[in-house]
Amino acid sequence: MRILLACYHPGELHVVKYVIKLLEQRSHHVKLVFTEKENIVEEIAKKYHDDFELLGFEKNSLFGKIFNIIKIESKFYRVVKTFKPDIIFSPSSPYSGIIAKLFNIPHICWADTETATFNLKTSLPFIDALLIPDCFYLKLKNEKKTIKYSGYKELAYLHPKHFHPEKSICDRLGNKRDEKIVLLRFSALHAMHDLGLVSTSISYKEKIIYYVKELEKYSKVYISTTEREMGIELEKNKLKIHPNDYLDFLSFCSLYIGEGTTTASEAGVMGVPWINIQQTKRGYLIDQEEKYSLGFRTDNIDHAFTTALEWLKQDDLLVNWKKKREKLLNNKIDVASFFVWFIENYPESHKVMNDNPDYQLIFK
């Protein structure tokens, strides 16, 4: 089978990296296409696959995003015409959906962001099957297209069956194995569903500087500035690692605080406490917070950091979180293996899941 996978954000490449590996082990021909952001997507892609192609570069403004559609669609059209895929697998996006319809190719998508309403509305007419977490709270119009699975997209690449963190990252950063580490991350908020929001790092920079100094009394503090420079005051805290090492680093953290919702979910499934400073809601974080107490969401920066300081004083913090993580993993599936099964057996897999949603439990 010839399978075309598309990614439009660095994090989406992680979602499919083990999907690619498993499909190739089954002798399928897989091609990856992606849009670039911050010049890191290609660096990540090189580690996991050698048949990939760049569609274009992401634009930040609304006008730039609209104009960019024409450029990306034309490149996507040429790739599909040459590669001749049997199936296209991608995050929900009109980019791949329109081309899939033009060539009459089955289009399987995944989504997990309820606030991305524009994307979902424009994509759904071009999607044949949409895979969403069972904690996805937004009600979609065409429910026959949607398949709910017991998990999060992060479990496609952080499930312990696939992900084994590289311990040497601690040594390379000069961290002791028993040293407490805190990661702060503040987003640029350029995604379509984030337009109009203001980053916490802009509004509360002085408070962040104050709280970083407080956190340093109990831990080593790193700030991820992939999307935003924080200024000279926090330059010493800047996380300087290769993009391919990011998840390894996160797995050895004692706490994550930031606006990034995906990073919060990644932390949770690895048993790392998280505090998400965010105004909007995500079903997967609500699930982790309310069912497993792995973290919490707040738009109050003082509440976020004072709680963080309380948590860091607990010597058994990570021991308790490990137990919470085990509870989560016992209830969730190996999402990468589920995705592969669904792709390989489509459209029969769609019928199977509609008739018997519990079939997915074989992937636990």
JOCOR-V173343 format. One record per helix or strand. SS is the DSSP state (a for helix, b for strand). FROM is the first residue (numbers start at 1). TO is the last residue. Records with the same first field share a line. If there is no record, write none. Layout:
SS = FROM-TO / FROM-TO
This chain:
b = 2-7 / 29-36 / 52-57 / 87-91 / 106-111 / 129-133 / 146-149 / 181-185 / 220-224 / 238-238 / 255-258 / 273-277 / 295-298
a = 10-25 / 41-48 / 62-83 / 94-103 / 117-124 / 143-145 / 153-156 / 168-172 / 192-194 / 200-203 / 205-215 / 232-237 / 243-251 / 261-269 / 283-292 / 301-312 / 317-331 / 335-344 / 348-355 / 357-363
